[in-house]
Amino acid sequence: MMTKEFRNPDAVLDVHDKPSFIQGLGLSFQHLFTMFGATVLVPILVGIDPSVALMSSGIGTLVYIFTTGAKIPAYLGSSFAFIPAMKLLMDNPDAGYGAVAQGAITTGLVYIIVSFIIKKIGSDWVNKVLPPVVVGPVVMVIGLGLAANAANNAMYNAAGEYEVKYIIVALITLALTIFFNMFLKGFLGLIPILLGIVSGYLVALAMGIVDTSLITQASWFAMPDIHIPFVQYQPTIHWNAILMMAPIAFVTMTEHMGHISVLNKLTKRNYFEDPGLDRTLLGDGLAQITAGLVGGPPVTSYGENIGVLAITRIHSVFVLGGAAVLAIVMSFVGKVSAVIHSIPGPVISGISFILFGVIAASGIKILIDNKIDFDKKRNLIIASVILVVGIGNLLLKTGTFELSGMALATLFGILLNLVLPKEAASER
């Protein structure tokens, strides 16, 4: 285990190196811009105020840094894994913010419970419950389950009418984002999503499908649309939200562990030992609960920001903490929130064609990297059931109890993995 005196010789600024104020401000803005596009896209897709998501990402990051003893340079932004569940809850008039908040708090509690179990008995059991043959297809469902929504937003206006202009804007946004991904280098190469949104927005503006009245009417200072239980609303138990989002926490945990592994290599440390996987999961769980208490979506560590750490070799937690503070400050700028709200559906769809596809493709990558053999009937059955149940959005409902889509697919995957024999009778 590394000591506190250890300094990574490859880092320009190591984990505990403190930059000057001006230098730190620029470096923190770089991380803010890197996570900005993806973090605000999640609330836009599900119908939550983007300013709250910005604020909760900043607060969540500070909670994470504090919980892990400022030993891990990580930024926490809105999680894409929970989009299908959050969208269903926000579209349900009997659910809404309160249900999403309860789901976020529940996922945080799942993280905390798992962190206590890991502290007590270790982490080997996690891989047994969630092997790659389960995680890969579940991640694919997260992306593919939203494909129809992305396509519809690219074709239809608010009145439900087919619009050729919308398709043109969506395809131009898609093409520009692909260009930025493929041909830009350095810092610009790290923010293709943000550049795609900005470029698509300008195209939509030129084609007259942007309502700018929200921007002109907005004040510079505005409170985010926070939803604190017992203040803005009286919480009631939403079993649908709890049962829908809790299983997804196990999927995002595997992503969390993957990010920690990458950070270990970058910083030449072992965060699984110090501060320990139990502590990193605890920090993530507390950050998710904090997000839920203000009405934001669940948060998770961001690969985009890890990419910035890799390219710049600046690993300072002070820089990541600075980005978190800037995100909180930006959430109170009313003009910023108004601009985000004015982004038309086709622009978001153009970005979503890539983002949702990338999520699905990352699920395929998990299967490939772990050399999952689909000639084995066991593997084929587990993946098949997860994909069809999840993408088909199968609903299990009895009375007020509901379990659907992603949550049901994850549950089926875990159960099949635990009960199916290693080999079918015909394979012995």
Secondary structure, DSSP 8 states (H G I E B T S, - for coil): ---TT---TT-SB-TT----HHHHHHHHHHHHHHHHHHHHHHHHHHT--HHHHHHHHHHHHHHHHHHTTT-----EEE-STTHHHHHHHHH-TTSTHHHHHHHHHHHHHHHHHHHHHHHHH-SHHHHHHS-HHHHHHHHHHHHHTTHHHHHHHHHB-TTS-B-HHHHHHHHHHHHHHHHHHHH--TTGGG-HHHHHHHHHHHHHHHTT---THHHHH--SB-------BTTTB-----HHHHHHHHHHHHHHHHHHHHHHHHHHHHHT--TIIIIIHHHHHHHHHHHHHHHHHHT---EEE-HHHHHHHHHH-B--HHHHHHHHHHHHHHTTBHHHHHHHHT--HHHHHHHHHHHHHHHHHHHHHHHHHTT--TTSHHHHHHHHHHHHHHHTT-EEEETTEEEEHHHHHHHHHHHHHHHS-SS-GGG-
